[in-house]
Amino acid sequence: MSHKLRVGELQALYLTEEQIWRTFTTILTTRSKKSATYKYGLLKAMIENLYQVDEKEVVTYEQLAYSFAKIYWNLVIHHGLEQGTSGSAVVNRLIEIQREEGIPKDITFDKLDATIQVKATTRIKTVMKTNVFGALYGDTQGSFYAFDHKEERFQFNRAVLSFMRKYQLLMVDLVNYHMAKMIEKLNDVPHINYLLEKVESIAKRSTLKPFERVLLQYFEKSCFYCGKHLNKGQAKTHVDHFIPWSFVQSDQLWNLVLTCSHCNTSKNDKLPVRDYLSLVVERNEVLVGHQEIVTQNQHLMNYKEEKMIHLYDYSIQNGYENIWLP
Ligand SMILES: [Zn+2]
């Protein structure tokens, strides 16, 4: 009964890629007893936090619960996919909040008031302690991560963390596909493509405005790539994911830059030419130099220059070879 565990220690420190692939394939394709989509939800939350770990490969329960709450809110409330597990604790907690607060169903998670997001994260964290962390830990024979309910810390196996970063794009596609497949079985929906599109977007924010406001407080109103001044009107300010969103699957201030609409549109899903990497690293040095932003953005807390460089190199390895120049 591994999901009842309160602490799980790492059972295997040294894993080969082959061993990780084998475990990964097994957890993706085996239907769990409760046929819940939790394991996919946790894997998605892990992917979203691959670059948020501290120097000991640790992320907090808070970070994972936030991602998990967002993923399920968008799936269950926003898209109305109850995933067939109407008795499931995650679904129930979110429906409770939506009803208590009288929130319209089409609202996405990132549009919720911060206090509601905190409420949802806290409640989901409790469910994850009972139903999620121990379950996937058991499914992986304790080889992927260690966890501790009391300290609320989740520690990646270093080998698994490197593996997930290295094959991130493939991970994302595999998890999304299997999650969609399971939801398809549990819901009355037209076709798996209908679902895949939704699952692919549940981690995505509908607006990057809050990040734009923060960046505008500290940096000149000009395009990160071409330097053009961003006036109102024709040169509207855009927020661009330096490393494409389709790869990082998350929105972190250290990966977001202000651009003009022309650069943002023409760059699209491409990686900028390497010269910009040192510029974004410099820019981030300035960001983390402001203690007040770091306090407000827990995502900056574990930012390291090396992570940005690795991320850039991993995106090339994952097939982002079409390099963009402004
Ligand atoms: Zn530009």
Residues whose N, C-alpha, C, O or C-beta is under 5 A from the ligand:
A	BS01	ZN	C223 Y225 C226 G227 K228 C260 C263
